[in-house]
Amino acid sequence: MYLTGSDFVKKKNTPLIIAAAICVLSLIVMVVALTGQKQPQATGEFTPPPFDSAVVVGTPTVPDGLGYNELDCQVYKVSLCGKLNADGHIWLTNPESNEVWLKVRILDAKGNILGETGLVRPGEYVQTVALTTIPKSGTPITLKIMAYEPDTYYSAGAASLNTTFA
């Protein structure tokens, strides 16, 4: 049995045609898979935190025994009490030398928010923070200090102080 010229070309091109068809099919499957993926859900818009309504301009005179210290967070400094108790005296102080706005969030061991201040500008302080839940004495808490660039509200960093509720 002999192959004619056109039969010879057909037999030789068949694997090439099959390979090309597989490539085209693969491209179609890839395009469908890539365009059919769900786009990530857009998160809600950022809502700037409010300024604390109880701010006082100046530097506080803090009673002894509350663990009031200055923390150097490299980009900014902050002073506050490390011994938070049921009266909520935190004495959050944003030194006048800072160029950021500060706020503090009080968290329990599970990350639940127990209370938070509003924003405090440089040269201001807040004496107390309202607590939504008052933990038992000795309960571990975290004071999360958050800094924002003025007007843009871009993060200028955050620091956490792990302590216990007094």
C-alpha positions in Angstrom: 0.0 0.0 0.0 1.4 3.3 -1.1 0.5 6.8 0.2 -0.3 9.4 -2.3 1.3 12.9 -1.8 -1.9 14.4 -0.3 -2.4 11.4 2.1 1.2 11.6 3.2 0.8 15.3 4.1 -2.4 14.6 5.9 -0.9 11.9 8.1 2.2 14.0 8.8 0.1 17.1 9.8 -2.4 15.3 12.0 -0.3 15.4 15.2 0.5 19.0 14.5 -3.2 19.9 14.1 -4.1 18.0 17.3 -1.3 19.8 19.3 -2.5 23.2 17.9 -6.1 22.4 18.9 -4.9 21.4 22.4 -3.0 24.7 22.8 -6.0 26.7 21.6 -8.3 24.8 24.0 -5.8 25.4 26.9 -5.7 29.1 26.2 -9.5 29.3 26.2 -9.7 27.4 29.5 -7.0 29.8 31.1 -8.8 32.9 29.9 -12.1 31.7 31.3 -10.5 30.7 34.6 -8.8 34.0 35.0 -11.7 36.2 34.1 -14.2 34.1 36.0 -12.4 34.5 39.3 -14.3 36.5 41.9 -12.7 39.8 42.5 -11.8 40.6 46.1 -14.5 42.3 48.0 -13.8 46.0 48.5 -13.5 46.8 52.2 -15.5 49.6 53.6 -14.1 53.1 53.4 -11.9 54.3 56.2 -13.7 56.4 58.8 -11.3 58.8 60.6 -11.4 58.4 64.3 -12.9 61.4 66.1 -10.8 63.7 68.3 -11.3 63.1 72.0 -13.9 65.5 73.4 -12.2 65.6 76.9 -8.7 66.7 75.8 -6.8 69.2 77.9 -4.1 71.4 76.4 -0.8 71.1 78.3 1.1 68.6 80.3 -0.7 66.7 83.2 0.4 66.4 86.8 -0.1 62.7 87.4 -0.5 61.2 90.9 2.2 58.7 91.9 1.5 55.0 91.8 -0.2 54.8 88.4 2.8 53.7 86.4 2.9 56.9 84.3 5.9 56.7 82.0 7.1 58.0 78.7 7.6 55.5 75.9 9.9 56.2 73.0 8.3 54.6 69.8 11.1 56.0 67.6 8.8 58.0 65.3 6.9 59.5 68.2 6.8 59.6 72.0 3.8 59.0 74.3 3.2 59.1 78.0 0.5 57.1 79.7 -0.3 55.0 82.8 0.5 51.4 82.7 -1.7 50.6 85.7 -5.2 51.0 84.3 -8.1 50.4 86.8 -11.9 50.8 86.9 -11.7 54.6 87.1 -10.1 54.6 83.6 -7.3 57.0 84.5 -4.9 56.6 81.6 -3.4 60.1 81.3 -2.6 59.6 77.6 -0.2 62.5 76.8 0.9 63.5 73.3 4.1 65.6 73.8 4.2 68.9 71.9 7.4 67.7 70.1 5.4 65.0 68.3 4.2 65.5 64.7 1.4 62.8 65.0 -2.0 62.4 66.4 -2.4 59.6 69.0 -5.1 57.4 70.4 -5.1 54.3 72.7 -7.3 51.2 72.4 -7.6 48.9 75.4 -7.9 45.2 74.5 -8.5 42.1 76.5 -6.5 38.9 75.9 -8.9 37.9 73.1 -8.5 41.2 71.2 -11.9 42.5 72.3 -12.1 46.3 72.7 -12.7 47.3 76.3 -12.4 51.1 75.6 -10.6 53.6 73.5 -9.7 57.3 73.5 -10.3 59.7 70.6 -7.4 61.3 68.9 -5.1 63.6 70.8 -3.1 66.3 69.1 0.5 67.2 70.1 0.5 69.2 73.3 -2.7 67.7 74.6 -3.6 64.9 77.0 -6.7 62.9 78.0 -7.1 61.9 81.7 -9.6 59.0 81.4 -10.9 56.5 79.0 -14.4 55.1 79.2 -14.4 51.3 79.6 -17.3 49.3 78.1 -16.4 46.3 80.2 -14.4 46.4 83.4 -12.2 43.3 83.8 -11.3 41.7 87.1 -8.1 42.9 88.8 -5.1 41.0 87.5 -6.7 40.4 84.0 -4.1 40.7 81.2 -4.9 43.7 78.9 -3.1 45.4 76.1 -2.8 49.2 75.6 -2.5 49.6 71.8 -1.1 53.0 70.9 -2.0 54.1 67.4 -0.4 57.1 65.6 -1.7 59.0 62.6 -0.2 61.5 60.3 -2.2 64.8 60.6 -4.8 65.5 58.0 -4.1 62.3 55.9 -4.8 59.8 58.7 -2.0 57.6 57.3 -0.7 55.3 60.0 2.5 56.5 61.6 2.9 53.2 63.4 1.5 51.4 66.4 2.9 50.1 69.7 1.4 47.8 72.3 1.9 47.7 76.0 1.0 44.5 77.6 0.0 44.9 81.3 -2.6 43.8 83.8 -5.8 45.5 84.9 -5.2 46.9 88.4 
